[in-house]
Amino acid sequence: MRAVADRITVIRLGAVVGEASPTASNEELATMMVGRAVDLTVDKSPAEPGAPALVVTDLTVLDPRGQVLVNNVSFTVHAGEILAIAGVQGNGQTELTEALMGLQPRVSGDITLDGASLRGHTVRRILDAGVGFVPEDRTEDGLVGEFTIAENLMLDRSHRPPFVRRFNMQLSFLAKFAQDKVKEFDVRSQGIDTLVGRLSGGNQQKVVLARELSREPAAVHRRPADPGPRRRFDRIRARTHHRDPGCRHAGHRDLDRTRRGGRPRRPDPGDVPRPRRGHRPRRHPPSRTGADDGRRNADRRRSGSMSETLQTPPVSGGKPAQPGQPDEPSRAYQLFREITTGNAIISVLAVLLALLVGAILIAFTNEDVQKASVYFFSRPGDTVVAAWNSVSGAYSALFQGSIYNFRKPDFASGIKPFTETLTFATPLIAAGLGVALGFRVGLFNIGGRGQMLIAAALGGWVAFALDLPAGIHLVVALAAGIAGGALWGGIVGLLKARTGAHEVITTIMLNYVAYNLVSYLLRDGFLKTPGSNNPQSPASKPTAVFPDLLGPGYNLHLGFILVIIATIFTWWLLSRSNLGFQFRAVGLNPHAARVAGISVDRMYVYAMLLSGGLVGLAGINQVLGTSTSGFDAGIDSGIGFDAITVALLGRSRPWGVFAAGILFGAFKAGGFSMQAAEGVPIDIVLIVQSLIVLFIAAPPLVRSIFRLPTPGQKTPGPKAKRTTTPTKVVAS
């Protein structure tokens, strides 16, 4: 900075606090930046080494091509020591640290902690053995930007009590724990539900340190005979452009306290000045302030976290905000900003835009409108009236064919269209939940067709081939179908985990495999109807058919109740269970999840098993509820691909998928009424569905049409040059 600047201007809390010349000392600049006198040296007491804690012997690390990254390194860190390993970037410090953490696969030599070997252990076992890790790149490996502060604090503890009990996350304990750590480490935020990606770089680093330096020793030390404090193996690359001087200095003092066996110091309230009441920092262009790149994810919405995102509305005006000047918007504006910058409004407006375009197409294809348009300039009202009649008649027919038919004499017959909507929606919801679950783990499951076919084949065979008591027969057929879909999806997850094969390619190929396999079984295999040349299975036995919910006059069956249960299960899985927490962590940042001890490969397999099982529920629904007289290779009816649209419209949220499935069920049920009553081509409904996907995939287009505010985004400032800061290894 001094080499290129003629004048240095310091901004704190959105206001200019002073200027200095390039000849100013580090202490003077740090005082202006932090707002108090900062001692840039650490008052470190003399080391009193104890017994050997971490012993590394002849450690060698190879890359996938067999080249040596770390060559025969040996060292010992005693209790109460800090070992610094210095070197320029690329000389093996990163690979050395990753090898010690179990993140490097090709390692030779030995690593022991308190006499116990760590070589070959998983990251989770190494963490539980008493090793802490502060990664070099906190945004890539240390934190999940779309997670809250509370969620990041339990990122590597999502598998054990007291954070988890019987697969349920203990949210009340987590909230109290997070509040204590935020207070203890002085993390400046709007609360524990603030997204970490919205924090400054220094506060992000505090969250990492709070997680790694605040573990309960009895909970992480697996050897009851040695209840001593946890050994810290922390790698820190203190890049000055990522942390302010006050935060960096406080972090160094915490490490020194940890080295001496004490708890981290709670920062003094004056370490970093708090904003005055009613004052919020003003946003500045990156070119003027060098905005911290730790906020580059501030515009992203959190996926499935435990509470709603706190959006920070921008401040308008031409003058810099002065300290103490109240410029915070009203609560009504903040609520408006929260709604208009969210994802839900995009889904709603996408549907409205699609219906609007559909109305234009209906008007253009209507014969009366075409006839009236011939003399439009002489009598324009005729064209407008004809267009209104065509559009209103079509959408009225859509409503009466999918929700309620007012022309029927009684309520029982008038509500029947809505039951048809729910019947059409049942497999869409089930398959949409499966696709949405894959999306949340970062997997694009477009193999719904194959998973539905395998589920229909296995469940259908049980339904027509086995003789079992009523009730048991239905349960066994249902379980067989779900297991078939899970098996077909699990193959994709296994290939992804073992070989890295992309799930899009494998699911597409398995769709063809499943279709041709089921076609063969219907012609010449165990699914063939005896004495028939028609490639169709026998009818399901009455003991294996879903019972009607409202009687024989309606097609709605037990499958709809099952998808409600599946929706509740998926919501609990993603929002309340520790497995779902790990799913979301892998989907948002697989690197940080792996560093936190979460097995990413295992999560891929688990996710595809569950995703395939949910899609399999849609397939068995077709066999036991809709096509009980037998099925052919077209039993999926395009539901496997429609489920992708349903999942996108529902924003991969279980209840959003549920609502989107009902909407698309209404399109299917009402589309036939539009065609029969008004002569509207059924293709118009397909165009509307396609347009919904188009608008959902282009949020900026929707925002520009409706002039919605764009979610605030901090553009990363220019990256500073990396320095050769030593690597620090701490043992306590």
C-alpha positions in Angstrom: 0.0 0.0 0.0 2.8 2.4 0.9 4.6 1.7 -2.3 1.7 2.9 -4.6 -0.3 5.4 -2.4 0.3 9.1 -2.1 -2.2 9.4 0.6 -3.9 6.8 2.9 -7.5 7.3 3.9 -9.0 5.1 6.7 -12.7 4.2 6.7 -14.3 2.7 9.8 -18.0 2.0 10.3 -18.8 3.6 7.0 -17.2 6.9 7.7 -13.8 8.5 7.1 -11.9 8.5 10.4 -8.6 10.0 9.3 -5.9 10.3 6.7 -2.2 9.5 6.9 0.9 9.7 4.7 2.6 6.6 3.4 5.4 7.2 6.0 3.0 6.5 8.9 4.0 3.6 11.1 2.1 0.3 11.3 1.0 1.1 14.8 -0.5 4.4 13.7 -2.4 2.9 10.8 -3.7 0.0 13.0 -4.9 2.4 15.6 -6.9 4.3 13.0 -8.3 1.1 11.5 -9.4 -0.6 14.8 -10.3 2.5 16.8 -7.9 1.9 19.7 -4.2 1.3 20.4 -3.2 -2.1 19.0 -0.1 -3.8 20.3 1.2 -5.7 17.2 3.4 -7.9 19.3 2.2 -10.8 21.3 3.2 -11.0 24.9 4.3 -14.7 24.8 5.5 -16.3 27.9 8.5 -18.7 27.7 7.7 -22.1 26.4 7.7 -24.9 29.0 7.7 -28.1 26.8 6.1 -31.1 28.2 5.8 -34.7 26.9 5.8 -35.3 23.1 2.3 -34.6 21.8 2.6 -34.8 18.0 5.3 -37.0 16.5 5.8 -37.1 12.7 8.3 -39.7 11.4 9.5 -40.0 7.8 6.4 -38.5 6.3 6.2 -38.6 2.5 3.3 -37.4 0.4 2.8 -38.1 -3.3 0.4 -36.6 -5.7 -1.9 -38.8 -8.0 0.9 -38.8 -10.6 3.5 -40.1 -8.2 5.4 -36.9 -7.8 6.8 -36.2 -4.3 5.1 -33.3 -2.5 6.5 -33.8 1.0 9.8 -35.7 1.2 10.7 -37.6 4.3 9.7 -35.0 6.9 10.1 -35.7 10.7 9.4 -33.4 13.6 8.1 -33.5 17.2 5.8 -31.1 18.9 5.7 -31.2 22.7 2.9 -30.1 24.9 3.1 -26.4 25.4 5.0 -25.7 22.2 4.2 -23.8 19.0 6.1 -25.1 15.9 6.3 -22.8 12.9 7.0 -24.2 9.5 8.1 -21.5 7.1 8.3 -21.5 3.3 7.0 -19.9 0.2 3.7 -21.0 -1.3 3.9 -24.3 -3.1 6.8 -25.8 -1.1 4.7 -28.4 0.6 3.2 -26.8 3.7 -0.4 -27.2 2.5 0.2 -30.9 1.6 2.0 -31.5 4.9 -1.0 -30.1 6.8 -3.5 -32.1 4.7 -1.5 -35.3 5.3 -1.6 -34.7 9.0 -5.4 -34.2 8.8 -6.0 -37.3 6.7 -6.9 -35.3 3.6 -4.1 -36.7 1.4 -4.6 -40.3 0.2 -1.0 -41.2 -0.7 1.0 -40.9 2.5 3.9 -43.0 3.9 5.6 -42.7 7.3 3.9 -42.4 10.7 1.9 -39.8 12.6 1.2 -40.3 16.3 -0.7 -38.2 18.8 -0.1 -38.9 22.4 1.5 -42.2 21.3 -1.5 -43.3 19.2 -1.0 -43.6 15.4 -3.2 -41.5 13.2 -2.0 -42.8 9.9 -4.8 -44.2 7.8 -7.5 -42.7 10.0 -10.4 -40.7 8.5 -10.7 -37.0 9.1 -13.5 -37.5 11.6 -11.4 -40.0 13.6 -8.5 -37.6 13.6 -10.6 -34.7 14.8 -12.2 -36.9 17.5 -8.7 -38.0 18.6 -7.9 -34.5 19.6 -6.7 -32.6 16.5 -8.0 -29.2 15.7 -7.7 -27.6 12.3 -7.8 -24.0 11.1 -7.7 -24.2 7.3 -5.6 -22.0 5.1 -8.6 -20.8 3.1 -11.5 -20.3 5.4 -14.1 -19.5 2.7 -13.2 -22.7 0.7 -12.3 -25.2 3.5 -13.3 -23.7 6.8 -16.8 -22.3 6.5 -20.1 -22.9 4.6 -21.0 -19.4 3.5 -24.7 -20.2 3.2 -24.9 -21.6 6.7 -25.5 -19.5 9.7 -23.0 -18.9 12.4 -24.7 -21.5 14.6 -24.6 -24.1 11.9 -20.9 -23.5 11.1 -20.1 -23.8 14.8 -21.4 -27.4 14.8 -20.1 -28.3 11.3 -17.6 -30.9 12.6 -19.8 -32.0 15.6 -23.0 -33.0 13.7 -22.5 -36.6 14.6 -22.3 -36.7 18.3 -24.1 -35.5 21.5 -24.9 -33.0 22.9 -25.5 -31.5 19.4 -27.4 -34.6 18.2 -29.6 -37.0 20.0 -31.1 -40.0 18.1 -30.5 -38.4 14.7 -32.3 -35.2 15.8 -30.3 -32.0 16.0 -30.7 -30.3 19.4 -31.5 -26.9 18.3 -32.0 -25.4 21.7 -28.6 -26.5 22.9 -27.0 -25.3 19.6 -28.6 -21.9 20.0 -27.3 -21.5 23.5 -23.8 -22.8 22.6 -23.6 -20.5 19.6 -24.7 -17.4 21.6 -22.1 -18.2 24.2 -19.3 -18.5 21.6 -20.4 -15.4 19.7 -20.2 -13.5 22.9 -17.0 -15.1 24.1 -15.1 -14.5 20.8 -16.8 -11.2 20.1 -18.2 -12.2 16.7 -19.8 -9.0 15.3 -23.1 -9.9 13.7 -26.9 -9.5 13.8 -27.3 -12.7 15.7 -26.4 -16.4 15.5 -28.8 -16.8 12.5 -26.7 -14.5 10.3 -25.2 -16.2 7.3 -21.4 -16.5 7.7 -21.0 -15.3 4.1 -22.4 -11.9 5.2 -19.7 -11.4 7.9 -16.5 -9.5 7.5 -13.3 -11.5 7.0 -12.2 -10.9 10.5 -15.5 -12.1 12.0 -15.4 -15.2 9.7 -12.0 -16.0 11.1 -13.4 -15.6 14.7 -16.1 -18.2 13.9 -13.4 -20.7 12.7 -11.4 -20.1 15.8 -14.4 -20.3 18.1 -15.2 -23.7 16.6 -11.7 -25.1 16.9 -10.7 -23.6 20.2 -13.9 -24.2 22.2 -14.4 -28.0 22.1 -15.3 -29.8 25.3 -12.4 -32.1 26.1 -14.4 -34.9 27.6 -16.6 -35.0 24.5 -13.9 -35.3 22.0 -11.2 -37.3 23.8 -11.9 -41.0 23.1 -9.6 -42.4 25.7 -11.3 -42.4 29.1 -7.9 -43.1 30.8 -6.5 -39.8 29.6 -9.0 -37.0 30.2 -6.4 -34.3 29.5 -7.1 -31.2 27.3 -7.5 -31.6 23.6 -4.3 -31.2 21.6 -4.5 -28.4 19.1 -3.0 -28.8 15.7 -3.8 -25.5 14.0 -2.6 -24.4 10.7 -3.0 -20.6 10.2 -1.9 -18.5 7.3 -2.4 -15.0 8.6 -3.1 -13.0 5.4 -3.3 -9.4 6.4 -5.9 -8.5 3.7 -8.2 -11.1 5.2 -8.2 -10.0 8.8 -7.9 -6.7 10.6 -5.0 -6.1 12.9 -7.2 -6.3 16.0 -8.7 -9.7 15.1 -5.3 -11.1 14.0 -3.7 -10.0 17.3 -6.5 -11.4 19.4 -6.2 -14.7 17.4 -2.5 -14.9 18.2 -3.1 -14.3 21.9 -5.8 -17.1 21.9 -3.3 -19.5 20.4 -0.7 -18.6 23.0 -3.3 -19.1 25.7 -4.2 -22.5 24.2 -0.5 -23.4 24.1 -0.3 -22.9 27.8 -3.4 -25.0 28.4 -5.9 -22.2 29.1 -9.1 -21.3 27.5 -9.1 -18.6 24.8 -9.3 -15.0 26.1 -12.7 -13.4 25.7 -11.9 -10.2 23.7 -12.3 -6.9 25.5 -15.4 -5.0 24.5 -13.1 -2.3 23.2 -11.2 -4.5 20.8 -13.3 -3.4 17.9 -15.8 -0.5 18.4 -19.4 -1.4 18.1 -21.7 0.6 15.8 -23.7 3.2 17.5 -27.4 2.5 17.9 -29.3 3.1 14.8 -26.1 3.3 12.7 -25.3 0.7 10.0 -22.1 0.8 7.9 -22.5 2.3 4.5 -21.6 0.1 1.5 -18.7 1.5 -0.6 -17.6 0.5 -4.1 -14.8 -2.1 -4.0 -12.4 0.1 -5.9 -12.5 2.6 -3.1 -12.6 0.5 0.0 -11.1 -2.9 -1.1 -14.2 -4.9 0.1 -13.3 -8.1 1.8 -13.6 -11.1 -0.4 -15.1 -13.1 2.5 -18.5 -11.5 1.6 -18.6 -12.8 -1.9 -21.4 -15.1 -1.1 -23.6 -12.5 0.6 -26.1 -12.6 -2.3 -26.7 -16.3 -2.0 -29.7 -17.6 -0.1 -29.2 -20.2 2.6 -30.6 -23.6 1.6 -32.6 -25.3 4.3 -31.0 -23.7 7.4 -32.7 -23.7 10.7 -34.0 -20.1 10.5 -34.7 -17.4 8.0 -32.0 -15.4 6.4 -31.5 -11.9 7.7 -31.2 -9.6 4.7 -29.4 -6.3 5.0 -31.1 -3.6 2.9 -28.8 -1.2 1.2 -28.4 2.4 2.2 -29.1 5.0 -0.4 -27.8 8.5 -0.6 -24.9 10.5 -1.9 -23.2 11.5 1.4 -21.1 9.2 3.5 -22.9 8.0 6.6 -21.6 9.7 9.8 -21.2 7.8 13.0 -24.3 8.1 15.1 -26.4 9.3 12.2 -29.6 7.0 12.2 -30.1 5.8 8.6 -31.4 2.4 9.2 -34.6 1.7 7.1 -37.9 1.0 8.8 -39.1 -2.5 9.6 -41.7 -2.3 6.9 -39.0 -1.6 4.3 -36.8 -4.4 5.6 -39.8 -6.8 5.4 -40.4 -5.6 1.8 -36.8 -6.1 1.0 -36.8 -9.6 2.5 -39.8 -10.6 0.4 -38.7 -9.0 -2.9 -35.2 -10.3 -2.7 -36.1 -13.8 -1.8 -36.5 -16.9 -3.9 -40.2 -17.6 -3.2 -41.3 -14.4 -5.0 -39.4 -15.5 -8.1 -41.4 -18.8 -8.2 -44.7 -17.0 -7.8 -43.9 -14.4 -10.5 -42.6 -17.1 -12.8 -45.9 -18.9 -12.7 -47.8 -15.6 -13.3 -45.5 -14.7 -16.3 -46.0 -18.2 -17.8 -49.8 -17.9 -17.4 -49.6 -14.4 -19.1 -47.6 -15.8 -22.0 -50.0 -18.7 -22.2 -52.9 -16.2 -22.4 -51.3 -14.5 -25.3 -50.9 -17.8 -27.1 -54.5 -18.8 -26.4 -55.7 -15.5 -27.9 -53.5 -15.8 -31.0 -54.6 -19.4 -31.7 -58.3 -18.7 -31.2 -60.4 -18.6 -34.3 -62.7 -15.8 -33.2 -59.7 -13.6 -32.4 -58.2 -14.3 -35.8 -61.5 -13.4 -37.5 -61.9 -10.2 -35.5 -58.3 -9.1 -36.1 -59.0 -8.8 -39.8 -60.9 -5.6 -39.2 -59.0 -4.6 -36.1 -58.4 -1.0 -37.1 -62.0 -0.3 -37.9 -63.5 -2.1 -34.8 -60.6 -2.8 -32.3 -63.1 -3.6 -29.5 -64.2 -6.8 -31.3 -60.7 -8.2 -31.2 -60.2 -7.2 -27.5 -63.6 -8.8 -26.6 -62.8 -12.0 -28.5 -59.3 -12.2 -26.9 -60.8 -11.7 -23.4 -63.5 -14.3 -24.1 -61.0 -16.9 -25.3 -58.5 -16.4 -22.5 -61.1 -16.1 -19.7 -63.0 -19.1 -21.1 -59.8 -21.2 -21.3 -58.6 -20.4 -17.8 -62.2 -20.8 -16.4 -62.2 -24.3 -17.9 -58.8 -24.9 -16.4 -60.1 -23.9 -13.0 -63.3 -25.9 -13.2 -61.4 -28.9 -14.5 -58.8 -28.8 -11.7 -60.3 -27.1 -8.6 -64.1 -26.9 -8.5 -66.8 -27.2 -11.2 -69.6 -24.7 -10.4 -71.9 -26.3 -12.9 -72.3 -29.4 -10.9 -75.5 -29.7 -8.7 -73.8 -30.5 -5.4 -70.5 -30.1 -3.6 -69.6 -33.8 -3.8 -69.6 -33.8 -7.6 -68.2 -30.2 -7.9 -65.1 -31.0 -5.9 -64.2 -34.0 -7.9 -61.9 -32.1 -10.2 -59.8 -31.2 -7.2 -59.5 -34.8 -6.2 -58.3 -35.5 -9.8 -55.7 -32.8 -9.3 -54.4 -34.5 -6.2 -54.4 -37.8 -8.0 -52.2 -36.4 -10.8 -50.1 -34.6 -8.2 -49.3 -37.6 -6.1 -46.5 -39.2 -8.2 -45.2 -35.7 -9.2 -44.8 -34.8 -5.5 -43.0 -38.1 -4.7 -40.6 -37.9 -7.7 -40.1 -34.1 -7.1 -39.0 -34.8 -3.5 -36.5 -37.3 -4.8 -35.0 -34.9 -7.3 -35.1 -32.0 -4.7 -33.2 -34.1 -2.2 -30.5 -34.7 -4.8 -30.3 -31.0 -5.6 -29.7 -30.2 -1.9 -26.7 -32.5 -1.9 -25.3 -31.1 -5.1 -26.5 -34.0 -7.3 -28.6 -33.7 -10.5 -30.8 -36.8 -10.4 -32.4 -36.9 -13.9 -32.7 -40.7 -13.7 -36.3 -40.6 -12.4 -37.6 -42.5 -15.4 -35.3 -45.5 -14.8 -35.9 -45.5 -11.0 -39.7 -45.4 -11.6 -39.5 -48.3 -14.1 -37.4 -50.5 -11.8 -39.7 -49.7 -8.8 -42.8 -50.5 -10.9 -41.2 -53.8 -12.1 -40.3 -55.1 -8.7 -43.3 -53.8 -6.8 -45.6 -54.8 -9.7 -44.2 -58.4 -9.7 -44.9 -58.6 -5.9 -48.4 -57.2 -6.5 -49.5 -59.8 -9.1 -47.3 -62.8 -8.4 -47.4 -63.3 -4.7 -50.3 -64.4 -2.6 -50.2 -62.7 0.8 -52.8 -61.5 3.3 -54.5 -58.2 2.7 -52.4 -55.4 4.3 -49.2 -57.4 4.3 -49.4 -57.8 0.6 -49.7 -54.0 0.1 -46.8 -53.2 2.5 -44.5 -55.8 0.8 -45.3 -54.5 -2.7 -44.8 -50.9 -1.5 -41.5 -51.8 0.1 -40.3 -53.7 -3.0 -41.0 -50.7 -5.2 -39.2 -48.2 -2.9 -36.3 -50.6 -2.6 -36.1 -51.0 -6.4 -35.9 -47.2 -6.9 -33.4 -46.8 -4.1 -31.2 -49.6 -5.6 -31.2 -48.0 -9.0 -30.4 -44.6 -7.5 -27.8 -46.1 -5.2 -25.9 -47.3 -8.3 -25.5 -43.7 -9.4 -24.3 -42.6 -5.9 -21.8 -45.5 -5.7 -20.3 -44.7 -9.1 -20.1 -41.1 -8.1 -18.3 -41.9 -4.9 -15.9 -44.6 -6.2 -15.0 -43.4 -9.7 -16.2 -39.8 -9.8 -18.6 -40.5 -12.7 -20.9 -37.6 -13.2 -24.4 -38.3 -12.1 -26.0 -36.7 -15.1 -24.3 -39.2 -17.5 -24.9 -42.2 -15.4 -28.6 -41.4 -14.7 -29.2 -40.9 -18.4 -27.6 -44.2 -19.3 -29.4 -46.0 -16.6 -32.7 -44.6 -17.9 -32.1 -46.5 -21.2 -30.9 -49.6 -19.4 -34.0 -49.6 -17.2 -36.4 -49.0 -20.1 -34.9 -51.8 -22.3 -34.7 -54.2 -19.3 -38.3 -53.7 -18.4 -39.4 -54.0 -22.0 -37.6 -57.3 -22.3 -39.2 -58.6 -19.0 -42.6 -57.6 -20.3 -42.1 -59.5 -23.5 -40.2 -62.6 -22.4 -39.4 -62.3 -18.7 -41.2 -62.7 -15.4 -43.4 -59.6 -16.0 -45.1 -61.1 -19.1 -48.8 -61.9 -18.9 -49.2 -65.6 -19.6 -50.9 -66.4 -22.9 -50.6 -62.8 -24.2 -48.3 -61.3 -26.8 -49.0 -57.8 -25.6 -46.0 -56.4 -23.6 -48.0 -55.7 -20.5 -47.9 -57.1 -17.0 -50.8 -58.9 -15.3 -53.2 -57.0 -13.1 -52.3 -56.3 -9.5 -54.2 -58.5 -7.0 -56.9 -56.7 -5.0 -54.9 -57.3 -1.7 -52.0 -55.2 -3.1 -54.0 -52.2 -4.5 -54.2 -48.8 -2.7 -57.6 -48.3 -1.2 -59.7 -45.3 -2.3 -59.8 -42.5 0.2 -63.2 -41.0 -0.8 -65.1 -44.0 -2.2 -65.4 -45.6 -5.6 -66.7 -42.4 -7.2 -63.3 -40.8 -6.9 -59.8 -41.8 -8.1 -57.9 -40.4 -5.1 -56.3 -43.2 -3.2 -53.9 -44.0 -0.4 -50.9 -42.8 -2.4 -51.7 -39.2 -1.6 -51.5 -39.9 2.2 -48.1 -41.6 1.6 -46.7 -38.6 -0.3 -47.8 -36.3 2.6 -45.8 -38.6 4.9 -42.9 -38.6 2.5 -43.0 -34.7 2.5 -42.9 -34.6 6.3 -40.1 -37.1 6.4 -38.1 -35.2 3.8 -38.6 -31.9 5.7 -37.5 -33.5 8.9 -34.5 -35.1 7.2 -33.2 -31.9 5.7 -34.2 -29.5 8.5 -33.9 -31.4 11.7 -31.8 -34.5 11.3 -28.0 -34.6 11.5 -27.9 -36.6 8.3 -29.7 -33.8 6.5 -27.4 -31.3 8.0 -24.5 -33.1 6.5 -26.4 -33.4 3.2 -26.8 -29.6 3.0 -23.2 -29.0 4.0 -21.9 -31.3 1.2 -24.3 -29.7 -1.3 -23.2 -26.1 -0.4 -19.5 -26.6 0.2 -18.1 -30.1 -0.2 -14.5 -28.9 0.6 -15.5 -27.5 4.0 -17.6 -30.6 4.7 -14.7 -32.9 4.0 -12.3 -30.8 6.2 -15.0 -31.0 9.0 -14.8 -34.8 8.9 -18.0 -35.4 6.8 -17.5 -38.3 4.4 -18.6 -36.7 1.1 -18.5 -39.9 -0.8 -20.7 -41.6 1.8 -23.2 -38.7 1.6 -23.4 -39.1 -2.1 -24.4 -42.7 -1.8 -26.9 -42.1 1.0 -28.4 -39.2 -0.9 -28.9 -41.2 -4.1 -30.4 -44.1 -2.1 -33.0 -41.9 -0.5 -33.6 -39.9 -3.7 -34.1 -43.1 -5.7 -36.4 -44.4 -3.0 -38.6 -41.3 -3.2 -38.8 -41.5 -6.9 -39.5 -45.3 -6.5 -42.5 -44.3 -4.4 -43.8 -42.4 -7.5 -43.3 -45.5 -9.6 -45.1 -47.9 -7.2 -47.9 -45.4 -6.9 -48.6 -45.8 -10.6 -48.8 -49.6 -10.3 -50.8 -49.9 -7.1 -52.9 -46.8 -7.4 -53.4 -45.6 -11.0 -52.7 -48.5 -13.5 -53.8 -51.5 -11.4 -54.9 -53.4 -14.5 -51.3 -53.9 -15.6 -48.5 -51.7 -16.8 -46.2 -51.4 -19.8 -42.8 -49.8 -20.3 -44.5 -46.3 -20.5 -45.7 -46.5 -16.9 -43.6 -43.5 -16.0 -45.7 -41.2 -18.2 -42.9 -38.6 -18.3 -43.2 -38.1 -14.6 -39.5 -38.6 -14.1 -38.7 -35.5 -16.1 -41.7 -33.5 -14.9 -40.3 -34.0 -11.4 -37.3 -31.9 -12.3 -39.6 -29.0 -13.1 -41.5 -29.5 -9.9 -38.3 -29.6 -7.8 -37.1 -26.4 -9.5 -40.4 -24.6 -8.9 -40.4 -25.7 -5.3 -36.9 -24.4 -4.8 -35.9 -27.9 -3.6 -37.8 -27.3 -0.4 -40.1 -30.2 0.6 -43.2 -28.1 1.1 -42.4 -26.0 -1.9 -42.2 -29.2 -3.9 -45.5 -30.3 -2.4 -47.2 -27.1 -3.6 -45.5 -27.2 -7.0 -46.7 -30.8 -7.5 -50.3 -29.8 -6.8 -49.9 -26.9 -9.3 -48.7 -29.2 -12.0 -51.3 -31.7 -11.1 -53.9 -29.0 -11.7 -52.3 -28.3 -15.1 -52.7 -32.0 -16.0 -56.2 -32.3 -14.7 -57.5 -29.0 -16.2 -55.6 -29.2 -19.5 -58.1 -31.8 -20.8 -61.0 -29.6 -19.8 -59.5 -26.6 -21.6 -59.2 -28.7 -24.7 -62.7 -30.2 -24.5 -64.6 -27.0 -23.5 -62.7 -24.3 -25.4 -60.8 -26.1 -28.0 -57.5 -24.9 -26.6 -54.6 -27.2 -27.7 -53.2 -29.3 -24.9 -49.8 -28.2 -26.0 -50.5 -24.8 -24.5 -50.3 -26.3 -21.1 -47.0 -27.9 -21.9 -45.7 -24.5 -23.1 -46.8 -22.9 -19.8 -44.9 -25.6 -17.9 -41.8 -25.0 -20.0 -42.0 -21.2 -19.5 -42.2 -21.7 -15.8 -38.9 -23.5 -15.9 -37.5 -20.8 -18.2 -38.4 -18.0 -15.9 -37.2 -19.8 -12.8 -33.9 -20.4 -14.4 -33.5 -16.7 -15.1 -34.2 -14.7 -11.9 -32.6 -11.5 -13.2 -35.1 -11.5 -16.1 -38.0 -11.8 -13.6 -36.6 -9.1 -11.4 -36.1 -6.7 -14.3 -39.6 -7.3 -15.6 -41.2 -6.5 -12.2 -38.4 -4.0 -11.2 -37.6 -6.0 -8.1 -34.5 -5.0 -6.1 -31.5 -7.1 -6.6 -30.1 -8.9 -3.6 -27.1 -7.1 -2.2 -23.9 -8.4 -3.5 -20.4 -7.4 -2.3 -18.0 -7.6 -5.2 -14.7 -9.0 -4.0 -12.0 -6.5 -3.9 -8.6 -7.0 -5.5 -6.8 -9.9 -4.1 -3.6 -9.1 -2.3 -0.4 -10.8 -3.0 0.2 -13.9 -0.9 2.9 -13.5 1.6 5.3 -16.1 3.0 3.7 -16.2 6.4 5.0 -19.2 8.5 2.7 -22.1 9.2 2.0 -22.5 12.9 1.6 -25.8 14.7 0.3 -25.6 18.2 0.2 -28.3 20.8 -1.3 -27.9 24.3 
